[in-house]
């Protein structure tokens, strides 16, 4: 944040060793700096906007189903899929993959003192 403030990308106020930034300004900077997902060449538009690229850390399979875990930055994402899909995608620990999340329910939490 200090670099963004120094570069003039993020307005800040401060005094006596405390610097504050406006939450809306920080959110706008995050939107501007967000990278667009790489074009996968499929020529298909998607409604899912939540894409997390990461490293496959665990694959557990049985005869029919599989559980695949990815470490996407500080977030762990786990997907359940068919064992056939795991084989077709070549998923194994160390693979780079993207989790595309489309949910009907998304719960947002904030701490009480932020209200």
N, C-alpha and C positions, 0 to 999 in steps of 0.2 A: 504494500500500500504506500509505503514511503516513496518508492520509486515513481509510482503513478502520480502522487501528489507533487513531487519535485518536477516531474515532466509536464505538469499542468493538465494531466488527463483526469484528475479527480480533485474537485474543490474541497478544501478542508479549512477548519477553523481551529484555533488552539491558543494555548497560553499555559505557562508554568508547567511544561513537560507533558501536557495532555493535548492530544490532537484528536478532533472528531471529524467524521465525514457524514454527510447526509445519506441515509439508507437508499433513497430513491436514486441519487446520483451514482451510488455504488452499483445498484441494480442495472442502471442504464449502461454503465461502463462494462459490466459483465456481459450484457447482451451484445454490445458492440464488439467485444473481444472474443466472443464465442466462435469457435470454428464450425463451419458448415460440415456435415458428414461427407466423407469422400463418396464420389459417384461410383457405384459398384458396377456400372456398365449395363445394368439390366434394363434401363430405359423405363423404369416403373416408378411412379410417384407413390409415396407412402403417407398414410395419415398418422402413423406413429412417429412422434417427435423425440421420444426418450431413447437415445442410443448411447450405450456405454461400451467403449472399446477397452478390452483388457486382455489379461493373460489367463488361460485356462489353468487352474490350479488343482482340480480334482475331477475325475470322471469315474462314476460308479455305474456299472451296467449289470443287468440280468438278461434273461432270454428275451424280454419284451421291452422293458423301460430302462431309462438311464437318468442319472442326476449329474448335471454338469455345473461346476462352480467356477466363476471367473473373478479375478481380482481386478477391478476397474478403478485405478487410483486408490482412494481410501475406502472405496465401497466394494463389498462382496455381493455378487449377484449369482443366484442359483436358479437353474432352469431344469424342468422335468421335460423329457422328450423321449421319443422311441429310440431303442438301441440301434435300429436301422438308420435313423437320422445321424446319430453319433458316428457310425461307420461311414456314411455317405459324405459327411462334412470333414471327416478325418480328425475329429476332435480328440486331443490327448493332452495331458499336462505339458505346458510349455507352448501350446498353440496360441496364436493371437486370434481373437474372435470378437464380434460385436454383439452384445445383447440388445435386442430391440424390444422395448417394453410398451405394451398397449394395455391399459387397465381400465376397467369400468369403475373402479373405486380407487381414489387416491386420497390418503389421509394426510393432512398437514398439521404438524404440531408446533407450538411456540411456547416458550416459558412464560408464566403468568406475569412477570414484571415487565414484559415487552409491550403490554397493552397500552 
